[in-house]
């Protein structure tokens, strides 16, 4: 006698899609991408969000991630898209999910962009801005390494992967690279701070690949080896579609809210009369970790939902930095 198989119930249709920006801080920077995904899925269940599930024998929550920061690096600008079976307000989703996630994973912003054409693609995450601290490195050698790297047409590095040695051209992915001159102040003595903008390519070039390329460009006599492991943080992700000369933001017509954020940041840079540098042109992300009971933006305010930053008055400009020869086109 054969047993009849009941057809699997049809999944509940998706009623709403949200894009969530979250931070990976503290000890959570050592968690793998899969560990972060598990923690977020548990947080979604704990928060009671009506997440949609896929069909089939092994349904899984409909949560998709943009390229995650490498294991061992912190980030202020990670993105995911979540599908819900019922409509929920962005502030409610932000508060409930942030409270349910473990320490070190903080919800920064909830964006209602997923229903727009392209979904999360409307954010145009074409590149990342990175902040790298090298404790104990020699500033003079670092400056010469940066100059030699930028002057080179190609700097090939090798990375050991599960499939063997992979050769990457680190120079091709670097849009801009500079030293933070504030590191010369007493509070930052004894370390080198590097800011870089890396284009998202396939295969991906990571900050550690750029550091290896800097050591290659500097030569064997340079002292770029840090006294402790580098501290690497992704500050922002965004489009690479504007001039690095203090002009108004370009290339953001697809999303008015991103365009408004771009105009605010570029306007602030012009008002302070500081030479424009590449890190000011990737606009979605915080300048540093927040504090308090809930994650905050770089200016200390509680972030709004579905709205960009309205003010940058407390943002610390990069003063004393020479303008980069490479433009963000």
Secondary structure, DSSP 8 states (H G I E B T S, - for coil): ---------------EEEEEEEEE-GGGGGS-HHHHHHHHHHHHHHHT--B-B--SSS--B-EEE-----TT-EEEEEEEEEEESS---HHHHHHHHHHHS-TTEEEEEEE--TTSTTGGGGG---EEEEEEEEET--HHHHHHHHHHHHH-S--EEEEEETTEEEEEEHHHHEEEEEE-GGGGSGGGTTEEEEEEEEE--SS---HHHHHHHHHHHH-TT-----SS--EEEEEEEE---S-SSS----S-TT-HHHHHHHHHHHHHHHHTT----GGGG--BS-SS---SSS-B-TTSSB--SS---S--TT----TT----SS---
